């Protein structure tokens, strides 16, 4: 299980298709303020995005494989 720290000012995240057919939970920014979590399935990406957007996390998100 990987544990990702979620910054306070991440904003709204969305699900995007990344390279290799993977899915990413992404805040739409590039460079210094980019936040992205790569996952294998769309279902898992939607669950993580919902958790982050509803602020139902304690500053960190655990992603399982």
N, C-alpha and C positions, 0 to 999 in steps of 0.2 A: 504494500500500500504506500502510495506517495502522498506526502502532506505538503500542501501549497499554502503559503501565507498570503492572505488577501489584504491589500492596502485599504485604508479607510476611504480614500477618494477614488476608488476604482470606477465609479459611475455604473451605468447600465451595461451589462454584458449580453452577448448574443451568441448563437451557435453558427459556426461557419465551417465549411469544408476545407480541410488543410491538405497538404501534399500527401500522396500515397493513399488517398481514400480515408484518412483519419478525420475525426471531427475535432474542432477546437472551440472552447469557450473563450471569447475574445471581446475586448472592450472597444475595438474599432480604432485604436490609436497605433501609431508606429513610433519607434525610437525609444526615448527615455521613459515615457509614460505608458508603454505597451504592457498589457496583462493578458497572458494566454495560458490556457491549460489544455493539453492534448489528451484526448480519450479515444477509445476504440469504436464505440457505438454512438449513434445519434440519441438513443434513449438516455444513455448515461450523460451525454453532453447537456441534454435538456434538463435533467434532474439537477446537475451542478449549477447551470445557469439560473434555474428557478431559485435554488438555495441562496445564491449570491445576490440576486436581484431583490429577494425578500428580506435580505440581511439576517437570514436564519443560520448564521455561523458565528463562531467565537473568534474571529480573526484568522481562521485557518479552515481549509477544506481538505478532506481526505478523499483521494480518488483510488478506487480499487480497479483491478484488471479483470 
